[in-house]
Amino acid sequence: MQLDDLYRQVIMDHYQHPRNRGQLEGDAVSVHLHNPTCGDDVTLQLAMDGDVVRDVRFQGVGCSISIASASMMTEAIRGKKLDDALALSDSFHRMIRGEETDSEDLGDLEALQGVSKFPARVKCALLAWNALERAVGIEKNRGRGTDDGDGAAGS
C-alpha cells in the first residue's frame, strides 16, 4: 500500500466516523467559524481543567478535509496544555501552507499534508484549527472581557 493511499484512508475514516463530534454540557469555551467560500461550518468547544484541555467536541458540516481535520485535531489536543495545543496548531498551519515543520510532532495529522498542494482546500483544513486558536485566546482572557466566539474563517 502506498503512503498516499494510507493517508487517504485515514482522512476518509475521520470523515465518515468523526471522533469527538457532539456538544459539551456545562462550562465550555465555544467558538463558531464559517468559511463563506465553500460553506464549511464548525463549532468547537473546549472544557478545561486548569490550563489542560480536559474535553473537546466539535459540530459542523463541511467537506471531507474540513471534517477529518476537526476530528483529528480533537484527538490530538485532548489532554494537552493550552500552550502545547497552540504549538501543535502552529506546526499544523505551517505544514498545510507547505512550510517546513517537524512531522514527528504531528503524528496522524501528517495525513493532511497533501492539502498544501490545493490552495482552495487550505482554508477547509484550517477552519477547526482557527477555531481552536480563537478558543484558546478566549480561555486565556476569561475574566478580562467577553468574546462570543462568533466569526468568519480566517487563515
Buried (B, 14 or more C-beta within 10 A) or exposed (E): EEEEEEBBEBBEBBBEEBBBBEEBEEEBBBBBBBBEEBEBBBBBBBBBEEBEBEBBBBBBEBBBBBBBBBBBBBBBBBBBEBEBBBEBBBBBBBBBBEEEBEEEBBEBBBBBBBBBEEEEBBBBBBBBBBBBBBBBBBBBEEEEEEBEBEBEBEE
